[in-house]
Each structure stands twice: as structure tokens, then as C-alpha cells.
């Protein structure tokens, strides 16, 4: 997100929260603080992350209220400390069953606030806190969707494009890379971070379009084929550093493959198709498939050593995997102001 964009989000959040707090105070809403807190939970992140956070907060609040009802009903107000213990235990069990990652904390606050601070009048606090939380989440989602917000899709795509560009630079330095393991480890960590953010992207696209659309499918394909490129390039680099025999590979094919792959990734990130690089990758794949040595019908004395044969098979498989993944890698969305076409 750009600096003006961040400033716009900060101004929006401050204005909305001020209006919400003023409205709660003016209308004397019971437990209105939790309406403002729910709105803040949605607005503090992007739209996709806000939807997931709001879901956690609503489910956690409902589970906390259920635990209070069960705990208060079982104990009948005999011991507030014992009631809190039973309620917190139930919230943790319910949260685990519901697959919550942070919502059980909100449920614990509902239990403690109801049974420790309000005693026999817990129902008034628990009921209105639940109502205000639900209203706050709905209001926060509406504001985040209609007024300037950071979209999970744009942030995710920008991070993915940066990862793909670094992957292209890795391909460019592959023949002479001194320590590919460290570079691949850094790329893998960024890939895993993108995977962890996919639920936010899916939640946002579902909220806007009613169901996950082509953006989610494209994101999954970019991660899948980009990961294949990363793994195949890593293995190929290690094999080539061992000066493994690969006399069957046509001369100059590996540099051509890496150069066309780097060019295609750069074009895809810019929203272009790179037809020349794509055609060259297809020719490289065909040449590799045609150049693969035919296995003899029976073992012969002139066969290469088993380890050498396995190494050649690994090189062939990694080259074919690399070419196929580069061909299948999908194009990023067209950015405004980018010219279309070209290699």
C-alpha cells in the first residue's frame, strides 16, 4: 500500500471510530464499547483479514455466552471463581472444536466479565455484549467494503509478484550461484507466508463476489507452479555443481531454458503474455523430451554406473519439470499504465 493509501486508511479509521464512540455515548447504548472494539477489529487490517477477524470475534463471543449459560446453570451462583473456571474450560473446548485461532480469547473475556464483574446480573452484560459485537462486525465490514480500504487481493498480488521476480533473478544467477540453499530457503519462507495469507484473499473475494473467483484460483496456480520452479531450479543447481554428466542435453539448451524462463516470469508479473519466451520454452521442452536417452532392453557391460544413471535421470526430470512449470505459470493481473504485448 502506498503512503497516501496508508494515510487515507488511518484517517478513515479515526473518523469512523470517533463517530461510533460518539453515537454510542449519545444513544446510551448498553455495552457500546464492544461495538466500537468490533469495528476497530475489522478496520485494523485489510478487508479479507477483517472478515476473518470478525468471524473469530463473533463465534468466540457466542461460545463465551454459551459457556456462561452452562456454567451459571450448573453452579447456580454458588461460587464465582468455580463458575469462571468451568466457563473458561468450556470456552477452550468449544473454541478447539470450532477451529478458532484467537476467538477463544474473546470468549474467555465474556466469561470473566459476566461471572466475576456482574454476578447474578450476568445475563444483561452477556446479552448486550454479544449484540453489540455482532453489530460492530457488520458495521466494520460495511465501512471497510464501501470506504477506502486496503484490499487483501492487491496486497497479496504485490507480494506474490515480488516473490516471482526474485525467483526470476534466482534463475538468472543459477549457473554461478555460490550458495543456492540460502536463497531457496528465503524464497521458501516467503512462499509459505503467501500460503498463510490465502484464507484472507478467499474471504475477501467471497464477500465481494459471493464465491471465490478466478483471483483465488490464479493465486493457487501461481504458488503451485512457482514452487515447482523453485524446487526444480534448486535441485538442478546442486546437480550441475557436481558436474554431473549430461551429454545427451543439446548444447546451449539449459541457458536458453533459464533465460526464457526469467523473461517469461518478468513479463507475467507485468501482466503480459510473452509469446516469444513461451514458444521458446515449448521448443526446449520438446527438445528435452526428444533427446532423452532410450533405456537399453537389457543390462549391458557398457551401461553407466547406477549412480551416474540416476543422476542423469534426475537432471532430465528437473529440466522437464522446470520447463513445464514455467509454461503453466499464470499471468498476473494487468496493471494500469502497462503496455500490452512483447517478448
ZASERO-933650 format. One record per residue: x, y, z of N, C-alpha, C in turn; residue in one letter. Coordinates in steps of 0.05 Angstrom, whole numbers, padded with zeros to 5 digits, always signed. Last residue first. Layout:
N
XYZXYZXYZA...
This chain:
343
+00158-00190-00518+00170-00215-00511+00170-00219-00481X+00093-00159-00529+00122-00161-00526+00131-00188-00518X+00034-00135-00492+00048-00148-00514+00077-00153-00508X+00015-00071-00466+00010-00100-00470+00026-00110-00494X+00041-00025-00418+00035-00033-00446+00032-00062-00448X+00009-00004-00360+00029-00022-00371+00022-00028-00400X-00030+00027-00338-00007+00041-00349+00014+00023-00360X-00050-00019-00287-00056+00005-00303-00030+00018-00313X-00034-00088-00299-00032-00064-00282-00038-00040-00299X-00067-00148-00304-00056-00126-00319-00056-00101-00301X-00051-00201-00258-00070-00182-00269-00055-00158-00283X-00003-00250-00282-00013-00232-00262-00033-00213-00274X-00012-00314-00313-00005-00285-00316-00018-00270-00293X+00013-00378-00289-00007-00359-00299+00002-00330-00298X+00056-00428-00313+00053-00406-00294+00033-00385-00305X+00065-00466-00351+00039-00466-00338+00035-00442-00320X+00118-00457-00366+00098-00455-00386+00070-00452-00373X+00145-00468-00318+00147-00441-00330+00126-00437-00351X+00132-00523-00312+00122-00503-00293+00123-00475-00304X+00161-00545-00357+00131-00547-00355+00120-00527-00336X+00214-00533-00344+00202-00522-00368+00172-00523-00367X+00219-00561-00295+00224-00532-00296+00211-00520-00321X+00210-00614-00310+00193-00601-00291+00195-00570-00292X+00254-00621-00345+00227-00622-00356+00207-00609-00336X+00296-00615-00309+00294-00597-00332+00266-00597-00343X+00286-00657-00273+00285-00629-00263+00283-00609-00287X+00292-00702-00306+00266-00696-00293+00264-00667-00284X+00346-00698-00321+00325-00697-00341+00298-00690-00329X+00371-00702-00271+00375-00678-00287+00352-00676-00308X+00355-00754-00256+00347-00731-00240+00349-00705-00256X+00380-00784-00296+00351-00784-00294+00341-00761-00278X+00433-00775-00282+00424-00765-00308+00393-00765-00308X+00433-00800-00232+00439-00771-00234+00429-00760-00260X+00424-00853-00247+00404-00839-00230+00408-00809-00232X+00472-00863-00274+00446-00864-00289+00425-00850-00273X+00509-00858-00233+00510-00840-00255+00484-00840-00271X+00494-00902-00201+00492-00875-00190+00492-00854-00212X+00504-00945-00237+00477-00939-00228+00474-00911-00217X+00547-00928-00293+00544-00938-00266+00516-00930-00256X+00524-00942-00360+00537-00925-00340+00531-00937-00312X+00538-01002-00398+00519-00983-00385+00534-00966-00365X+00569-01040-00421+00576-01012-00427+00557-00992-00413X+00547-01088-00409+00571-01081-00395+00578-01052-00399X+00475-01082-00401+00499-01087-00416+00523-01078-00401X+00408-01102-00389+00433-01091-00379+00457-01100-00396X+00362-01092-00444+00373-01109-00423+00400-01097-00414X+00345-01050-00476+00326-01071-00469+00336-01089-00447X+00365-00984-00452+00370-01009-00467+00351-01030-00458X+00327-00924-00457+00339-00945-00440+00343-00971-00456X+00345-00869-00495+00328-00892-00493+00342-00913-00476X+00356-00804-00470+00367-00829-00480+00348-00852-00475X+00321-00747-00493+00325-00766-00471+00335-00793-00482X+00311-00714-00535+00339-00720-00530+00343-00740-00508X+00256-00704-00535+00267-00719-00557+00295-00729-00552X+00251-00674-00488+00237-00700-00490+00248-00717-00512X+00282-00630-00502+00290-00646-00479+00277-00674-00481X+00252-00609-00545+00280-00619-00549+00289-00637-00527X+00205-00595-00518+00205-00616-00539+00232-00627-00544X+00225-00555-00483+00213-00580-00472+00212-00602-00493X+00242-00518-00521+00261-00530-00502+00250-00556-00491X+00194-00504-00544+00214-00517-00560+00235-00531-00543X+00169-00479-00499+00157-00503-00511+00177-00518-00529X+00204-00436-00493+00202-00456-00472+00189-00482-00482X+00192-00409-00540+00219-00419-00536+00219-00440-00514X+00139-00393-00530+00145-00412-00552+00173-00424-00549X+00148-00359-00486+00131-00383-00483+00137-00403-00505X+00178-00319-00510+00190-00335-00489+00174-00361-00485X+00138-00300-00546+00164-00310-00556+00177-00328-00535X+00095-00282-00513+00092-00305-00531+00118-00317-00541X+00083-00253-00461+00109-00261-00470+00108-00285-00489X+00039-00230-00436+00038-00259-00441+00065-00270-00450X+00037-00185-00379+00039-00191-00407+00043-00221-00411X+00038-00168-00326+00012-00172-00339+00013-00177-00368X+00086-00167-00302+00076-00141-00313+00049-00144-00326X+00092-00220-00291+00088-00202-00268+00077-00175-00278X+00102-00239-00343+00077-00246-00329+00071-00228-00305X+00153-00218-00353+00130-00209-00368+00104-00215-00354X+00184-00247-00315+00183-00218-00314+00160-00206-00329X+00175-00299-00334+00166-00291-00307+00164-00261-00305X+00200-00296-00384+00171-00301-00382+00160-00293-00355X+00253-00288-00371+00239-00268-00387+00209-00272-00384X+00265-00335-00344+00267-00309-00330+00252-00288-00345X+00256-00372-00385+00240-00373-00361+00241-00347-00346X+00296-00358-00421+00268-00355-00429+00249-00356-00405X+00341-00370-00389+00336-00343-00399+00307-00339-00407X+00335-00426-00380+00335-00407-00358+00329-00378-00367X+00337-00445-00434+00314-00450-00416+00312-00430-00393X+00387-00428-00450+00363-00419-00464+00339-00422-00446X+00421-00458-00415+00420-00429-00413+00395-00417-00427X+00404-00511-00434+00399-00502-00407+00400-00472-00404X+00422-00512-00488+00393-00514-00481+00387-00504-00453X+00475-00514-00504+00462-00488-00500+00433-00489-00492X+00469-00577-00536+00486-00554-00528+00470-00528-00526X+00421-00624-00509+00431-00608-00531+00447-00584-00522X+00441-00675-00466+00428-00649-00467+00438-00634-00491X+00474-00720-00464+00450-00722-00481+00436-00695-00484X+00511-00712-00425+00519-00708-00453+00496-00708-00472X+00516-00702-00370+00491-00699-00384+00497-00693-00413X+00546-00716-00308+00547-00720-00337+00519-00718-00349X+00553-00663-00261+00541-00689-00268+00541-00692-00298X+00580-00626-00230+00590-00632-00257+00579-00659-00265X+00557-00609-00184+00572-00634-00182+00584-00642-00209X+00528-00566-00203+00552-00560-00187+00569-00585-00184X+00484-00592-00224+00503-00580-00242+00530-00573-00228X+00457-00606-00177+00467-00627-00195+00488-00616-00214X+00444-00556-00155+00461-00575-00140+00473-00596-00158X+00411-00537-00196+00436-00522-00189+00455-00541-00174X+00369-00573-00195+00386-00571-00219+00412-00557-00213X+00346-00562-00145+00358-00588-00150+00377-00587-00174X+00329-00508-00155+00348-00515-00133+00362-00542-00138X+00294-00515-00197+00318-00499-00201+00339-00505-00179X+00254-00545-00173+00269-00556-00195+00295-00541-00200X+00235-00509-00133+00247-00535-00126+00264-00547-00148X+00218-00465-00165+00237-00461-00144+00251-00488-00137X+00179-00488-00198+00203-00475-00210+00225-00473-00189X+00143-00504-00159+00156-00524-00175+00181-00513-00188X+00126-00455-00139+00141-00473-00121+00155-00495-00137X+00100-00436-00185+00124-00422-00175+00140-00439-00156X+00057-00471-00186+00077-00473-00207+00103-00458-00200X+00031-00457-00136+00037-00485-00144+00060-00486-00164X+00025-00401-00137+00041-00414-00116+00049-00442-00124X-00006-00396-00183+00020-00383-00182+00037-00395-00160X-00051-00425-00168-00035-00435-00190-00007-00422-00190X-00072-00393-00127-00064-00421-00121-00045-00432-00143X-00083-00347-00156-00063-00346-00134-00053-00374-00128X-00122-00365-00191-00097-00356-00202-00075-00355-00180X-00163-00376-00154-00152-00398-00170-00125-00390-00181X-00172-00324-00135-00163-00344-00116-00150-00367-00132X-00189-00299-00183-00165-00289-00169-00154-00309-00149X-00236-00323-00199-00211-00330-00213-00186-00320-00199X-00267-00329-00134-00268-00326-00163-00241-00333-00175X-00309-00352-00082-00282-00349-00091-00281-00349-00122X-00371-00315-00080-00357-00340-00080-00328-00335-00089X-00389-00263-00075-00407-00285-00068-00394-00312-00067X-00355-00221-00085-00368-00234-00108-00386-00257-00101X-00341-00202-00034-00346-00183-00055-00363-00197-00077X-00334-00247-00001-00351-00226+00008-00359-00207-00015X-00297-00276-00032-00324-00288-00027-00343-00266-00018X-00253-00243-00030-00266-00248-00056-00294-00260-00053X-00242-00247+00026-00248-00221+00013-00263-00225-00013X-00231-00301+00032-00253-00289+00047-00261-00263+00034X-00186-00308-00001-00211-00322-00007-00235-00310+00007X-00149-00275+00027-00156-00270-00001-00182-00283-00008X-00146-00302+00076-00155-00274+00075-00164-00267+00046X-00125-00353+00059-00152-00351+00070-00163-00322+00070X-00071-00337+00041-00092-00345+00022-00120-00344+00034X-00031-00329+00077-00049-00306+00072-00071-00313+00052X-00001-00374+00077-00016-00369+00101-00036-00346+00097X+00023-00370+00026+00003-00391+00031-00014-00385+00056X+00059-00328+00037+00037-00324+00017+00015-00345+00021X+00093-00355+00072+00078-00332+00081+00054-00325+00063X+00115-00392+00038+00098-00402+00060+00081-00379+00071X+00145-00358+00005+00123-00374-00006+00104-00383+00015X+00182-00340+00042+00163-00321+00030+00140-00335+00018X+00209-00388+00051+00196-00374+00073+00175-00354+00063X+00230-00398+00000+00210-00416+00011+00195-00403+00034X+00267-00357-00006+00244-00358-00024+00222-00376-00013X+00303-00372+00034+00289-00346+00036+00265-00346+00018X+00319-00422+00013+00306-00421+00039+00291-00395+00043X+00344-00406-00034+00319-00422-00036+00305-00421-00009X+00388-00380-00013+00369-00365-00029+00343-00380-00031X+00414-00422+00014+00405-00399+00029+00384-00383+00013X+00425-00457-00029+00408-00466-00007+00397-00442+00009X+00461-00435-00065+00433-00435-00072+00415-00442-00048X+00515-00404-00065+00500-00416-00042+00471-00416-00048X+00533-00386-00115+00552-00399-00096+00537-00414-00074X+00511-00392-00181+00502-00386-00154+00520-00400-00134X+00518-00397-00235+00541-00389-00219+00534-00383-00190X+00468-00413-00257+00492-00428-00264+00516-00422-00246X+00430-00375-00231+00431-00404-00224+00458-00417-00232X+00418-00324-00238+00443-00329-00226+00448-00359-00221X+00367-00328-00262+00388-00314-00277+00416-00321-00265X+00338-00353-00222+00343-00368-00247+00366-00355-00263X+00336-00310-00187+00350-00334-00179+00356-00352-00203X+00305-00275-00215+00333-00268-00211+00349-00292-00202X+00256-00303-00211+00269-00299-00237+00298-00291-00235X+00248-00298-00156+00252-00325-00167+00265-00323-00195X+00239-00244-00153+00263-00255-00140+00269-00283-00150X+00190-00245-00181+00213-00230-00192+00239-00240-00179X+00159-00274-00145+00164-00285-00171+00188-00271-00184X+00157-00239-00101+00169-00266-00098+00176-00278-00125X+00130-00196-00124+00157-00192-00114+00172-00219-00111X+00081-00221-00134+00097-00211-00156+00126-00206-00148X+00064-00230-00081+00070-00253-00099+00087-00244-00123X+00056-00177-00063+00076-00194-00050+00084-00218-00068X+00015-00162-00098+00041-00147-00099+00063-00164-00085X-00024-00198-00084-00013-00200-00111+00013-00185-00112X-00036-00181-00031-00025-00208-00036-00012-00210-00064X-00055-00130-00041-00031-00133-00024-00019-00161-00029X-00100-00141-00072-00079-00125-00083-00053-00128-00067X-00130-00174-00036-00122-00184-00063-00099-00168-00074X-00142-00143+00008-00124-00166+00011-00114-00176-00015X-00142-00073+00003-00153-00099-00005-00133-00121-00002X-00152-00022+00047-00131-00038+00035-00143-00066+00029X-00203+00025+00029-00191+00005+00046-00169-00009+00032X-00252+00074+00028-00225+00068+00020-00212+00048+00040X-00316+00044+00038-00298+00067+00041-00270+00057+00037X-00341-00006+00033-00351+00017+00017-00332+00041+00017X-00315-00044+00065-00321-00050+00037-00328-00026+00020X-00310-00020+00114-00286-00028+00100-00291-00035+00071X-00365-00012+00126-00347+00011+00123-00322+00003+00107X-00382-00066+00129-00394-00047+00111-00376-00023+00105X-00349-00085+00171-00347-00097+00144-00359-00078+00123X-00367-00053+00214-00340-00052+00205-00336-00063+00177X-00421-00070+00219-00415-00042+00212-00387-00039+00201X-00413-00124+00233-00427-00117+00209-00421-00089+00200X-00385-00116+00282-00372-00130+00260-00386-00124+00233X-00424-00088+00312-00398-00076+00306-00384-00089+00283X-00464-00127+00317-00470-00101+00303-00444-00088+00294X-00436-00164+00348-00447-00172+00321-00452-00147+00305X-00426-00134+00394-00404-00145+00379-00413-00152+00350X-00477-00122+00412-00460-00100+00403-00436-00111+00387X-00495-00174+00427-00509-00159+00406-00491-00137+00395X-00458-00188+00467-00460-00204+00442-00473-00188+00420X-00468-00149+00505-00442-00150+00493-00443-00166+00467X-00521-00161+00517-00515-00137+00503-00487-00136+00491X-00514-00212+00543-00531-00209+00520-00524-00184+00504X-00477-00202+00585-00471-00221+00564-00488-00217+00539X-00505-00163+00617-00479-00158+00605-00473-00176+00581X-00552-00192+00630-00554-00166+00617-00527-00159+00603X-00531-00238+00655-00546-00241+00630-00548-00215+00615X-00508-00226+00704-00491-00231+00681-00506-00231+00654X-00528-00215+00753-00539-00199+00731-00522-00203+00706X-00500-00244+00791-00526-00254+00782-00538-00239+00759X-00439-00218+00769-00453-00236+00787-00479-00247+00775X-00406-00183+00743-00435-00177+00744-00451-00196+00760X-00353-00198+00745-00359-00170+00748-00389-00164+00752X-00351-00254+00739-00336-00241+00761-00345-00213+00766X-00386-00268+00697-00388-00282+00723-00373-00268+00746X-00373-00232+00654-00401-00238+00662-00402-00248+00691X-00318-00229+00648-00334-00205+00652-00361-00210+00663X-00306-00284+00640-00295-00269+00664-00312-00244+00669X-00334-00294+00592-00339-00310+00616-00330-00294+00641X-00313-00256+00557-00341-00256+00562-00347-00271+00588X-00259-00272+00557-00266-00245+00568-00296-00244+00574X-00265-00321+00530-00256-00320+00558-00262-00294+00571X-00279-00303+00479-00298-00318+00495-00291-00319+00525X-00231-00279+00464-00255-00262+00468-00276-00277+00485X-00202-00327+00461-00194-00306+00480-00217-00287+00485X-00225-00354+00420-00229-00365+00447-00220-00344+00468X-00207-00330+00374-00233-00323+00384-00238-00333+00412X-00160-00348+00352-00158-00327+00372-00185-00320+00385X-00173-00394+00324-00145-00388+00329-00141-00367+00350X-00222-00446+00324-00215-00418+00328-00185-00415+00333X-00249-00495+00315-00225-00488+00299-00217-00459+00301X-00288-00513+00347-00296-00495+00325-00273-00487+00307X-00260-00542+00385-00278-00557+00367-00286-00540+00343X-00233-00500+00410-00218-00521+00396-00236-00536+00376X-00277-00473+00432-00260-00460+00412-00243-00480+00396X-00296-00511+00469-00313-00503+00446-00296-00490+00424X-00252-00513+00503-00260-00537+00489-00278-00530+00465X-00250-00460+00521-00227-00471+00507-00235-00496+00492X-00301-00456+00544-00294-00438+00521-00270-00450+00506X-00296-00492+00586-00315-00498+00565-00308-00481+00540X-00258-00465+00618-00252-00492+00607-00271-00499+00584X-00286-00419+00630-00262-00417+00614-00254-00444+00602X-00328-00442+00662-00334-00427+00637-00310-00425+00619X-00301-00464+00705-00317-00481+00687-00322-00467+00661X-00278-00417+00726-00261-00439+00718-00276-00458+00699X-00323-00386+00737-00304-00377+00717-00287-00399+00707X-00346-00419+00777-00360-00414+00752-00342-00404+00730X-00308-00415+00817-00312-00441+00804-00327-00438+00778X-00314-00360+00828-00288-00370+00819-00291-00397+00805X-00368-00358+00845-00360-00344+00821-00333-00354+00810X-00410-00405+00869-00382-00396+00870-00375-00383+00844X-00466-00409+00862-00454-00416+00887-00426-00405+00890X-00497-00401+00817-00487-00378+00831-00474-00384+00857X-00508-00451+00794-00529-00437+00807-00520-00413+00824X-00476-00487+00767-00468-00479+00794-00490-00464+00809X-00504-00494+00718-00495-00517+00733-00489-00510+00762X-00515-00443+00700-00537-00461+00705-00529-00485+00722X-00465-00421+00694-00483-00409+00714-00506-00428+00720X-00445-00455+00653-00431-00453+00679-00450-00442+00700X-00482-00445+00611-00478-00472+00622-00466-00471+00650X-00476-00390+00604-00502-00401+00609-00500-00429+00622X-00421-00386+00593-00432-00373+00617-00459-00385+00624X-00419-00414+00544-00404-00425+00568-00415-00412+00593X-00448-00380+00512-00458-00407+00517-00445-00419+00542X-00414-00336+00512-00441-00333+00524-00453-00361+00530X-00370-00358+00486-00367-00349+00513-00394-00346+00527X-00393-00368+00436-00384-00391+00452-00380-00383+00481X-00402-00315+00421-00425-00333+00424-00417-00357+00441X-00349-00296+00419-00368-00284+00437-00392-00302+00442X-00327-00329+00379-00316-00330+00406-00335-00318+00426X-00358-00313+00335-00360-00341+00344-00349-00343+00373X-00341-00258+00331-00369-00266+00335-00372-00294+00347X-00285-00263+00324-00296-00248+00347-00325-00256+00353X-00280-00293+00277-00269-00303+00302-00282-00289+00326X-00305-00257+00242-00316-00283+00246-00306-00295+00272X-00268-00214+00245-00296-00211+00254-00310-00237+00259X-00223-00238+00221-00222-00229+00249-00250-00225+00261X-00243-00247+00169-00235-00270+00186-00234-00262+00215X-00253-00193+00154-00275-00213+00154-00268-00237+00172X-00201-00172+00158-00222-00162+00175-00245-00181+00177X-00174-00198+00117-00166-00204+00144-00187-00194+00164X-00202-00174+00073-00203-00203+00078-00195-00210+00106X-00190-00119+00082-00218-00128+00082-00219-00158+00087X-00135-00110+00129-00148-00108+00102-00175-00121+00104X-00143-00084+00196-00129-00100+00176-00143-00095+00149X-00174-00051+00227-00145-00050+00232-00130-00066+00211X-00228-00057+00220-00215-00036+00205-00185-00037+00207X-00244-00099+00254-00247-00102+00225-00230-00082+00210X-00232-00078+00305-00221-00104+00296-00222-00107+00266X-00264-00032+00306-00235-00029+00304-00222-00055+00295X-00315-00057+00312-00309-00041+00288-00279-00038+00284X-00307-00079+00363-00312-00096+00340-00306-00082+00314X-00302-00032+00394-00280-00051+00392-00283-00070+00368X-00353-00010+00387-00330+00004+00377-00306-00014+00374X-00383-00049+00413-00389-00043+00385-00365-00029+00373X-00363-00046+00464-00356-00070+00448-00364-00067+00419X-00384+00001+00484-00355-00001+00479-00348-00024+00461X-00437-00007+00494-00430+00004+00468-00400+00003+00462X-00468-00028+00536-00443-00042+00528-00434-00032+00500X-00525+00004+00513-00513-00014+00533-00490-00029+00522X-00521+00070+00488-00524+00041+00482-00512+00024+00504X-00532+00125+00488-00531+00110+00513-00535+00080+00508X-00529+00156+00444-00553+00139+00446-00554+00123+00472X-00480+00181+00455-00504+00198+00452-00530+00181+00455X-00445+00138+00457-00448+00155+00481-00474+00171+00479X-00450+00118+00405-00455+00101+00428-00461+00117+00453X-00433+00163+00376-00460+00153+00373-00468+00135+00396X-00379+00168+00392-00398+00190+00398-00427+00180+00396X-00360+00119+00372-00359+00124+00401-00379+00146+00408X-00369+00128+00317-00381+00105+00331-00382+00110+00361X-00337+00173+00306-00366+00174+00302-00380+00152+00317X-00287+00152+00318-00297+00175+00333-00327+00177+00330X-00283+00111+00281-00284+00104+00309-00294+00128+00326X-00283+00140+00233-00305+00121+00238-00306+00115+00268X-00236+00171+00238-00262+00184+00235-00285+00165+00242X-00196+00131+00242-00200+00151+00263-00227+00164+00262X-00202+00105+00192-00206+00090+00218-00212+00110+00241X-00191+00147+00155-00217+00133+00156-00222+00120+00182X-00138+00159+00168-00159+00179+00172-00186+00167+00173X-00115+00109+00155-00113+00119+00182-00134+00140+00188X-00126+00107+00100-00137+00086+00118-00137+00096+00147X-00097+00151+00081-00126+00150+00078-00139+00130+00096X-00045+00134+00094-00056+00158+00107-00086+00158+00105X-00040+00091+00059-00040+00086+00088-00051+00110+00103X-00043+00119+00010-00063+00099+00017-00064+00094+00046X+00003+00151+00011-00023+00164+00011-00046+00144+00019X+00040+00106+00010+00038+00124+00033+00012+00139+00034X+00011+00045-00016+00026+00069-00018+00023+00086+00007X+00017-00024+00000+00000+00000+00000+00018+00025+00000X
